[in-house]
Every structure is written in C-alpha cells, then in structure tokens.
Amino acid sequence: SVLTQPPSVSGAPGQRVTISCTGRDSNIGAGYDVHWYQQLPGRAPKLLIYANTNRPSGVPDRFSGSNSGTSASLAITGLQGEDEADYYCLSYDTSLSGVVFGGGTKLTVL
Amino acid sequence: EVHLVESGGVEVQPGGSLRLSCAASGFNFDDYAMHWVRQGPGKGLEWISFINWRGSEPLYSDSVEGRFTIARDNAENSLYLQMNSLRPEDTGLYFCVKDAGLRDWYFDSWGRGTLVTVSS
C-alpha cells in the first residue's frame, strides 16, 4: 500500500493505543488531509476522523487524530472491547491522481 | 439519512463482464462526487474509481484502468460501474461511496457492498 500502517496493535481495556500511517511527499507530505475509518467485522467502513483531527458527530472523543510531515496517527484512549476492529487511513495522492488507503491495522483488545 | 444500495454482484467467469449499480437516497445526489471502493476477501480497502457531480472527469486506479467504466445518472440518483475483462483478482466486495463534497477525496457514507466473484 502507498500508505503504510502496522498490521496489528493490541491493548488492554482502559489503555491507550496509537496507529501510525506513513506516507510520502506525494500524499501526506504534500499537505493532503488524512482520514481514518473503522471497520467492524462484517460491516462497511465508518468514518472515524476526517481532515486529520476532526470527529464526525457521534464519534467518541476517545478517538483523536494528528499528523506531522509525511505521517499521521490515530490515538484511542480508554480502550473498550467494542473498539476491536480494523482501522484504515486514507489520503489523496497527487502522483497517482487518486485516493490511497493504508493497508489496515487490526486492533485487538486483550 | 443517506442510503446507498449496491446491486449487480454475481459470479462470473474470467474475461466476462458485469455492471454494478448503486441507488442513492437521502441527499442531493448531484451535489456530490461519487466513488467505488473494493475489498478483496480477507484484504484491505482499495479505491478504484471516481466521478464528479456532473458525470465527467472519471478517474481510475491503475488496477482497473482501461477495463472498468464509471458512470452516473443524476436524474435517477444512480451510480454505475461497468466491469469488462474481469480477472480472478477482481473478486471482492464492491462498495458505492459518497464523497464528502464536490471533490474532498474522502468518503462520509458507504453502502453495504455487492459481492463480485470471478472464477472458472
């Protein structure tokens, strides 16, 4: 994938985890926004964070986004069992003239 | 509430063709760009195509360029994907997704997907 994410992360209930998303000068490094999606098993993805740091209505403030340079991160605090899902980052890539996804990160709540 | 309902996914042989449809409701369809995103079995998400609000300026990923054609009918609030020369690696769940704006390059609503299987 053009955007690189760790394949998996894990944490105990109540803990904080972060998921990284590393891009290039043609996407995140060029200033294009990063967006994050949560995909629960068997479900369509759901928008979690848009434009780097913004939460859609209904998304708990336990979820937050940040970015710097050619990378972005999703942080989840107060981990809950219902957070167990796949998480994807997304951005626009100017050299590919299209949207690019990260490979996805599977979050396991221990 | 936004609703996107995909249809048309079936099992087809390699080299075959298929047309996917997406019925949209709950928003002003012709105010937004639309996309198709797919997910192979057990795999991640892959953006494959974009169309602007007017139905022009189509864009495709390298993996489907020259084989797939995206189209929309604003009068019918519908999005389409014509898929030709299908390959086994095209197998997956195809999602109709709504751009957050005219060309915001992210998706604020997703359909449930329609399953395409390419197999002999």
Interface residues (C-beta under 8 A of the other chain):
Chain A: S1 Y32 D33 H35 Y37 Q39 A44 P45 K46 L47 Y50 A51 P56 D86 Y88 L90 S91 Y92 L96 S97 G98 V99 V100 F101 G102 G103 G104
Chain B: H35 G44 L45 E46 W47 F50 L59 Y60 S61 D62 F95 A100 W105 Y106 F107 D108 W110 G111 R112 G113
